């Protein structure tokens, strides 16, 4: 039986997110368990007179391949990817993860090699083509979210299809404020952090690149960060999940990092010079995402949250930091998570996860739902 909600989601992805036009070539890359959505995307693409292609992924096979790969294999893969990306107009990546520990046995140096050697084609895709990333509901993800599969399936389709036009309009005031802000201060339990975002653009996110979506991001001036931030959500990274992560900064650099596995945490932060500097600061704004589940595509959009990201900065909010790492770590500031405040140029703009400045109150959950 056809699920009309998947039809609605597929249509949203192609028309709102990617704005597909007639005869445009759409490449759909997805895990095998995402076939129901991939089928809808193919059908909807043809209805829009576009040209769909698909490719299926499997994490078990990918683990076997990456674990023993050598540089030559990644170099060839980058070449093939580049040729493929040059021939398409739009790209959709659908993640259907069943086991978040599947890649835990892959040595970190293999991921570093892959990130470095596949970067040219990936950068070309991001910079030159329309692209989109989303997660498909799976039994593994439902378990991680502590939900039954049926409940989780309904939840994902609900949070993915919020009113993105309304969200876009409400985000404009926050972008304007961030664009003219210099000093930022973040306070909360075991957190007191200061940095500048002066002259670094703020970017609105309302369903064009990620689904689900809902954030406005920028980046700190690279050497401006000082103080400590302590995250209160799981921090997954390449098959490992860290808890109680706390980072202390001096002149922009992470000089102390602790977690439930501090040794492994610091190994990742020592991947390259840029991994100990911050590449992104963002506020989460999706009114229907309220609890963390260890899936960053969802967790970074949590209403009343922020993420402060070690590693690579985005090209549209550049602070000069380069790294093979981009690790979104999330702090929820709602009162039930300990509360917290955000100040822009010494003015309180958000308290305990709710905006208190009049022009930003439209971003509070009751006004976006």
SVG drawing of the C-alpha trace seen along z (x, -y; Angstrom):
<svg xmlns="http://www.w3.org/2000/svg" viewBox="-2 -45 50 52">
<polyline fill="none" stroke="black" stroke-width="0.4" points="0.0,0.0 1.4,-3.4 2.1,-5.8 0.9,-9.2 3.2,-10.8 6.2,-9.5 4.8,-10.9 4.4,-14.3 8.0,-14.1 9.4,-13.1 7.6,-16.0 8.9,-18.4 12.5,-17.2 12.3,-17.7 10.3,-20.9 11.1,-22.9 14.6,-21.6 16.1,-21.1 13.8,-23.1 14.1,-20.5 13.4,-21.6 12.4,-19.8 15.2,-17.5 17.5,-18.0 19.4,-14.9 18.9,-13.8 21.2,-11.2 19.6,-9.4 22.1,-7.7 20.4,-5.7 20.7,-2.8 18.8,0.3 16.3,0.0 15.3,-3.4 13.8,-1.9 10.2,-3.0 11.3,-6.7 13.7,-6.1 10.8,-4.7 8.6,-7.7 11.5,-10.0 11.8,-8.2 8.1,-8.4 7.9,-12.1 11.0,-13.0 9.3,-11.5 6.1,-13.5 8.3,-16.6 9.8,-15.5 13.3,-15.2 15.7,-12.3 16.3,-10.2 19.2,-7.8 19.8,-5.7 22.6,-4.0 22.1,-1.7 24.4,-1.6 25.1,1.0 27.1,0.2 28.4,3.8 29.9,3.8 31.2,0.3 32.9,1.3 34.7,4.2 35.8,2.0 37.0,-1.0 38.8,1.1 41.4,2.4 41.4,-0.3 44.6,-1.9 45.3,-5.3 44.9,-4.2 41.4,-2.9 40.3,-6.3 42.0,-8.2 40.1,-6.2 36.9,-6.6 37.4,-10.3 38.0,-10.3 34.8,-8.3 32.8,-10.5 34.0,-13.6 32.9,-12.3 29.5,-11.4 29.0,-14.7 29.9,-16.7 27.2,-14.9 24.3,-15.6 22.3,-18.6 21.2,-17.5 22.2,-14.9 20.1,-13.3 21.8,-11.3 19.4,-9.2 21.0,-7.6 19.2,-4.5 21.5,-3.5 20.7,-0.3 23.8,0.0 25.6,-3.2 28.6,-1.1 29.1,0.6 32.1,-1.5 33.6,-1.4 36.2,1.1 37.5,-1.0 40.8,-2.6 40.7,-6.4 43.5,-6.8 41.3,-5.1 38.6,-7.8 41.3,-10.5 42.6,-9.1 39.2,-8.8 38.3,-12.4 41.4,-13.8 41.4,-11.8 37.6,-12.1 37.5,-15.8 38.0,-17.2 34.9,-15.5 32.8,-16.1 33.8,-19.8 32.9,-20.1 29.5,-18.6 28.8,-20.9 30.0,-24.0 28.5,-23.4 25.4,-21.3 22.1,-21.2 22.3,-18.7 20.3,-17.4 20.9,-15.0 18.3,-13.3 17.8,-10.2 15.3,-7.5 13.5,-5.9 15.0,-2.4 14.6,0.1 18.2,-0.7 17.5,-4.4 14.2,-3.8 16.0,-1.8 18.5,-4.6 15.7,-7.0 14.0,-4.7 10.8,-4.5 8.9,-1.7 9.5,-1.6 5.9,-2.7 6.2,-5.7 9.6,-6.6 8.4,-6.3 5.6,-8.7 7.9,-11.0 10.4,-11.3 7.8,-12.0 6.3,-14.6 9.5,-16.5 10.7,-16.4 7.6,-18.1 7.3,-21.1 6.2,-24.4 9.6,-25.5 8.2,-28.6 7.0,-29.8 10.4,-28.9 12.3,-30.8 10.3,-34.0 10.9,-33.7 14.6,-33.1 15.2,-36.4 15.3,-38.5 17.8,-36.2 20.1,-36.3 19.9,-40.2 20.8,-40.2 23.7,-37.8 25.1,-39.6 25.5,-42.8 26.7,-41.1 30.3,-41.1 30.4,-39.5 28.6,-36.3 28.5,-34.9 27.0,-31.5 26.4,-30.5 24.9,-27.5 25.9,-24.5 29.7,-24.1 29.6,-26.5 30.8,-30.1 32.0,-30.8 32.9,-34.0 33.7,-34.6 33.2,-37.0 31.2,-36.4 32.0,-39.8 31.8,-40.1 31.1,-36.3 27.8,-35.8 24.9,-34.0 23.2,-31.4 19.6,-30.4 18.6,-26.7 15.0,-25.9 14.9,-22.6 17.1,-23.3 20.1,-21.1 19.1,-19.0 15.8,-17.3 14.7,-17.7 16.0,-21.3 15.8,-24.3 19.0,-26.2 20.8,-29.5 24.6,-29.1 27.7,-31.2 31.3,-30.7 33.4,-32.3 36.4,-34.4 38.9,-31.6 41.2,-32.9 38.4,-34.6 37.0,-31.7 37.7,-31.6 36.2,-29.7 34.5,-26.4 31.5,-24.6 30.0,-21.4 27.6,-19.5 24.7,-17.6 23.8,-15.3 25.5,-12.3 28.3,-13.2 28.6,-10.5 31.5,-10.4 32.5,-7.7 31.0,-4.8 31.8,-6.0 29.6,-8.0 31.0,-10.2 29.2,-11.5 29.8,-14.5 32.1,-16.2 33.6,-19.4 36.0,-21.7 38.1,-24.5 39.5,-27.2 42.3,-29.7 42.8,-32.0 40.4,-29.9 42.1,-26.6 40.8,-23.6 43.4,-23.3 41.5,-20.8 39.0,-18.2 37.3,-15.6 34.6,-13.0 33.7,-9.5 36.6,-8.5 39.0,-11.4 41.8,-9.5 39.8,-8.7 38.3,-12.2 41.7,-13.9 42.9,-11.5 40.2,-12.8 40.9,-16.4 44.6,-15.8 43.6,-14.6 45.0,-17.9 45.7,-21.5 42.2,-22.7 40.4,-20.0 41.1,-22.0 39.5,-25.1 35.8,-25.8 34.2,-25.9 30.6,-26.5 28.2,-28.1 24.5,-27.5 21.1,-27.7 18.7,-24.8 15.1,-25.8 13.0,-22.9 9.9,-23.1 9.1,-19.4 12.5,-18.0 12.9,-18.2 15.0,-15.3 18.4,-14.0 18.8,-10.6 22.4,-10.4 21.7,-11.3 23.3,-14.6 21.1,-15.4 18.2,-15.5 19.9,-16.6 21.5,-19.7 18.0,-21.0 16.6,-20.5 14.5,-23.5 16.3,-25.5 19.7,-24.0 23.0,-25.2 25.9,-23.4 29.5,-24.5 31.5,-22.5 35.2,-21.6 36.8,-21.4 36.1,-22.7 34.2,-25.9 31.7,-26.1 32.5,-28.1 29.4,-30.3 30.4,-31.2 34.2,-31.1 36.6,-31.8 39.7,-30.4 39.6,-27.1 40.5,-24.0 40.2,-20.4 39.2,-16.9 37.0,-17.0 33.6,-18.7 32.1,-17.4 28.7,-18.9 28.3,-18.8 25.0,-19.9 24.1,-21.7 20.4,-21.9 19.6,-25.0 15.9,-24.4 15.1,-24.5 14.6,-20.8 18.2,-20.3 19.7,-22.8 18.9,-26.0 21.3,-28.6 21.6,-32.0 22.9,-33.4 24.0,-37.1 24.7,-39.1 26.8,-42.2 25.8,-41.9 22.1,-41.7 20.2,-38.6 18.6,-37.1 17.7,-33.6 17.1,-32.2 16.4,-28.6 15.9,-27.8 13.3,-30.6 14.0,-33.8 13.3,-36.9 13.9,-39.6 10.7,-40.7 11.7,-40.3 13.0,-36.7 9.9,-35.4 8.5,-34.1 11.2,-31.4 9.9,-30.0 8.3,-26.5 4.7,-27.7 5.0,-30.1 6.6,-27.7 4.5,-24.6"/>
</svg>
